[in-house]
Amino acid sequence: MTLETIDIVIIIGYAFALLGIALYVSREPEGHDKNTEDYFLAGRALPWWAIGASLIASNISAEQIIGQSGQGFAVGIAIAAYEWQAAIVLIIVAKYFLPIFLKRKIYTMPQFLQQRYGEGVKNLMSVFWVALYTAVNLTTVLWLGGLAITSLTGWSVMTAMAALAGFAALYSLYGGLKAVALTDIIQVVILIIGGIAITWIALDALPADGPLGGLGLLMREMPGHFEMILDESNPAYSDLPGIWTLLGGLWVLHFSYWGFNQYIIQRALGAENLGEAQKGLAFAAFLKILVPFIVVIPGIAAVILAQQGVLDGAALAEKSDRTYGELMAFAPAGLRGLVFAALIAAVVSSLASMMNSISTIFTMDLYRNWKPDMGEHHYVTVGRISAFTAMVLALFLARPFIGGFESGFQTVQEYTGFIAPGIVVVFLLGFFDKKANAVGAFTALLGSLAVNVLLKFGMPDVPFIIRIWGVFMLSLVAAIVVSRMTAAPEEERTVKLGDIGFATNTLFNTLAMLTVATLVGLYVWLW
């Protein structure tokens, strides 16, 4: 099914509106040249609602929409653990960790590691994050976004990926984080409206009395797809290993991603003050509750629609990542254009955010160390060049690297999980253990990678979430022991306990309590 005229008008209107707004908000006062703080941290002036919206728009990428919709088709609501547990982690990070980062006035997460452990640890993590964002995150978002667009337009996957990459670069390279974050407010509104629309259409198409009746039909006819805790007989147990999904390595992945990941925390680092940063993360946590309802539920509905012949069951059985593209093609004209625009919003927002994070780490942590005495304009230019270069590399890596995997979403979790335990250990010990030193940090980071790879190939039947938990505990003990066997760090490098957890305001507390109460209710309902 192809796009009709009204769909094309909606998509073009969205694209021009986004570009226009991005250029407008990127303007600088007359006589002021954009400096590194303007470009990489939006002048440290982002309000809470922009931070929260940008976090969600950046996170709900093709990886989430397409990958989790496919997992909804194949597995069910259990995949929602990735979203709902993340909401809890966001609140913890906002309350206890953000005060440390903002007090130190850092641009990047590697800069915290430099202040705490030294130059070597910072350089190792800078190189790792630039490589991971380019070779795994950018490539996955491009590939999955290209698949969905191909399902609807008939374009080749390479053409679709090139169009997405070009559009993301066009609106983000000039303005930097300010353009990305402020346009993300529009992106997240379109994304949520489009997501609700596709959920409504999918449920309404089921042989039941309206969308609510369709949801009831799904729960009656497919109870296995509404189990949060999978047993060992479930084919997806290796990805979501029962109770370990709630108690084990998934928390390590979440703290690595939501707490210590430049791609996410950069928005909070650009906040006008601590209170705005904390409210922004709490707002994002509340919005995370909605994500499974607009992403996973349509994937579950697609199972019955495929059985009825409404969707191409053979194509979905062959590759579940095609689910969301098939659902988009099923939408009526006009609404199809809105849903298509929502998908583009998700993809280009994530691409733009990743490009900005890559350029920030490369420029401020690696290039500036090599060329320390260049002007602000020079560093901004280097940031733009490095972002564009990363996108071009990802475009050519996407098909050979990501295209051969069954699930793009699980692929990202797997590769990120190789180093996530070490990252979480290094940051947690940096906060809470004054004796943790650079030798212990290297032990955790390199040991985490080595042990993960050995277990991945030596014990392939162990679910990766359980493996990550085991590696995390091993890395934690190893870093503590090695740090105590070697020289203690200088006193000025340690984190003072008084820096952890400043008082928070009423709005933060309200959003946090509402989020936690809602999540408890959802888990009780689905247990």
Summary of the structure (lengths in Angstrom):
residues: 527
radius of gyration: 22.3
end to end distance: 39.1
largest distance: 69.6
contacts: 2055
relative contact order: 0.19
helix: 78%
strand: 0%
